[in-house]
């Protein structure tokens, strides 16, 4: 596996990156957006419909891992062509394209997340009202009825 210092050097022409432990390797991000994964099997860059043809032209494959029952293919991350490890300028170009792909993916997801958050907040508020009613009802049932004396 590549170590942190190797990765920092590898991305020197790209610019500053943040490297965090992730799974069996590292997640690599810039400007708060994760765009690459360094795992035992290699270095993978974020890809989308705009950049996948470039990876395919180099003979690269998408990230895959094994579960106990099947092989899972992650089409959003593709293995970096080995030749780029020796060409830091071109690697920086690929990294910029990967960051752009990750930013496009993030911008497509954001509106849905806000809507989902609002929906769950509404559901949560509804559940709280129901819970309060149940608590009030139980409290009423438990409190002994006072008889008025004449």
C-alpha positions as CSV (number, residue, x, y, z in Angstrom):
1,X,0.0,0.0,0.0
2,X,1.1,3.6,-0.7
3,X,2.0,5.6,2.4
4,X,0.9,9.1,3.2
5,X,4.3,10.8,2.2
6,X,4.3,9.0,-1.2
7,X,0.7,10.2,-1.9
8,X,1.6,13.8,-0.9
9,X,4.6,13.7,-3.3
10,X,2.5,12.1,-6.0
11,X,0.0,15.0,-5.9
12,X,2.6,17.7,-5.6
13,X,1.8,19.1,-9.1
14,X,-1.9,18.9,-8.5
15,X,-1.8,21.0,-5.3
16,X,-2.5,20.4,-1.6
17,X,-4.6,17.3,-0.8
18,X,-6.1,16.0,2.5
19,X,-5.3,12.3,3.1
20,X,-7.5,10.4,5.6
21,X,-7.5,6.7,6.7
22,X,-10.3,4.9,5.0
23,X,-11.2,1.2,4.7
24,X,-7.9,-0.5,4.0
25,X,-6.1,2.6,2.7
26,X,-6.7,6.3,2.3
27,X,-9.3,8.7,1.0
28,X,-7.8,11.7,-0.9
29,X,-9.6,15.0,-1.1
30,X,-9.2,18.6,-2.2
31,X,-11.4,21.5,-1.2
32,X,-13.5,19.2,1.0
33,X,-14.3,16.8,-1.9
34,X,-13.1,13.2,-1.9
35,X,-11.8,12.4,-5.5
36,X,-9.4,9.5,-5.1
37,X,-8.9,6.3,-3.1
38,X,-5.6,4.7,-2.3
39,X,-6.3,1.0,-1.5
40,X,-4.2,-2.2,-1.4
41,X,-5.1,-2.8,-5.1
42,X,-4.0,0.6,-6.3
43,X,-5.0,4.2,-6.8
44,X,-8.5,4.9,-8.0
45,X,-9.9,8.2,-9.2
46,X,-13.5,9.4,-9.2
47,X,-15.0,9.0,-12.6
48,X,-18.3,9.7,-14.4
49,X,-19.8,9.6,-17.9
50,X,-17.5,12.4,-19.0
51,X,-14.2,10.8,-17.8
52,X,-14.8,7.0,-17.9
53,X,-14.0,6.8,-21.7
54,X,-10.6,8.2,-20.9
55,X,-10.0,5.3,-18.3
56,X,-11.4,2.8,-20.8
57,X,-9.0,4.0,-23.5
58,X,-6.1,3.3,-21.1
59,X,-7.4,-0.2,-20.4
60,X,-8.2,0.7,-16.8
61,X,-11.0,-1.1,-14.8
62,X,-13.4,0.2,-12.2
63,X,-12.8,-0.6,-8.5
64,X,-14.0,-4.0,-7.5
65,X,-14.1,-5.9,-4.2
66,X,-15.3,-9.3,-3.0
67,X,-18.0,-10.0,-0.5
68,X,-18.6,-13.6,0.7
69,X,-21.2,-14.0,-2.0
70,X,-20.2,-11.9,-5.0
71,X,-17.9,-9.3,-6.7
72,X,-19.0,-5.7,-6.3
73,X,-18.0,-3.2,-9.0
74,X,-17.9,0.5,-8.1
75,X,-18.2,2.3,-11.4
76,X,-17.6,5.7,-9.8
77,X,-13.9,4.9,-9.1
78,X,-11.5,3.7,-11.7
79,X,-7.9,2.6,-11.4
80,X,-5.3,5.1,-12.4
81,X,-3.2,4.0,-15.4
82,X,0.2,2.8,-14.0
83,X,2.1,5.0,-16.5
84,X,0.9,8.1,-14.7
85,X,2.9,7.4,-11.6
86,X,5.9,8.5,-13.7
87,X,4.3,11.6,-15.1
88,X,3.3,14.0,-12.3
89,X,2.0,16.7,-14.7
90,X,-0.4,14.4,-16.5
91,X,-1.4,12.8,-13.2
92,X,-2.3,16.3,-12.0
93,X,-4.5,16.7,-15.1
94,X,-6.2,13.4,-14.3
95,X,-6.6,14.4,-10.7
96,X,-8.3,17.7,-11.7
97,X,-10.7,15.8,-13.9
98,X,-11.4,13.4,-11.0
99,X,-12.1,16.3,-8.7
100,X,-14.4,17.8,-11.3
101,X,-16.3,14.5,-11.6
102,X,-16.6,14.3,-7.8
103,X,-17.9,17.9,-7.7
104,X,-20.4,17.2,-10.4
105,X,-21.7,14.1,-8.5
106,X,-21.9,16.2,-5.3
107,X,-23.9,18.9,-7.0
108,X,-26.4,16.4,-8.4
109,X,-26.9,14.9,-4.9
110,X,-27.3,18.0,-2.9
111,X,-30.9,19.0,-3.8
112,X,-32.2,15.5,-3.0
113,X,-30.4,15.4,0.4
114,X,-32.0,18.7,1.5
115,X,-35.5,17.4,0.5
116,X,-34.9,14.1,2.3
117,X,-33.7,16.0,5.4
118,X,-36.9,18.1,5.3
119,X,-39.0,15.0,4.9
120,X,-37.4,13.2,7.8
121,X,-37.6,16.4,9.9
122,X,-41.4,16.5,9.2
123,X,-41.7,12.8,10.0
124,X,-39.7,13.3,13.2
125,X,-41.8,16.2,14.3
126,X,-44.9,14.2,13.6
127,X,-43.6,11.3,15.7
128,X,-42.7,13.7,18.5
129,X,-46.3,15.0,18.6
130,X,-47.7,11.4,18.7
131,X,-45.2,10.5,21.4
132,X,-46.2,13.5,23.5
133,X,-49.9,12.6,23.1
134,X,-49.2,9.0,24.3
135,X,-47.2,10.2,27.3
136,X,-50.0,12.7,28.2
137,X,-52.6,9.9,27.9
138,X,-50.6,7.5,30.0
139,X,-50.1,10.1,32.7
140,X,-53.8,10.8,32.8
141,X,-54.6,7.1,33.2
142,X,-52.0,6.7,36.0
143,X,-53.1,9.7,38.1
144,X,-55.6,8.6,40.7
145,X,-59.0,10.2,40.4
146,X,-59.8,12.4,43.4
147,X,-63.2,12.1,44.9
148,X,-64.7,15.3,46.1
149,X,-65.9,15.1,49.7
150,X,-69.1,16.9,50.6
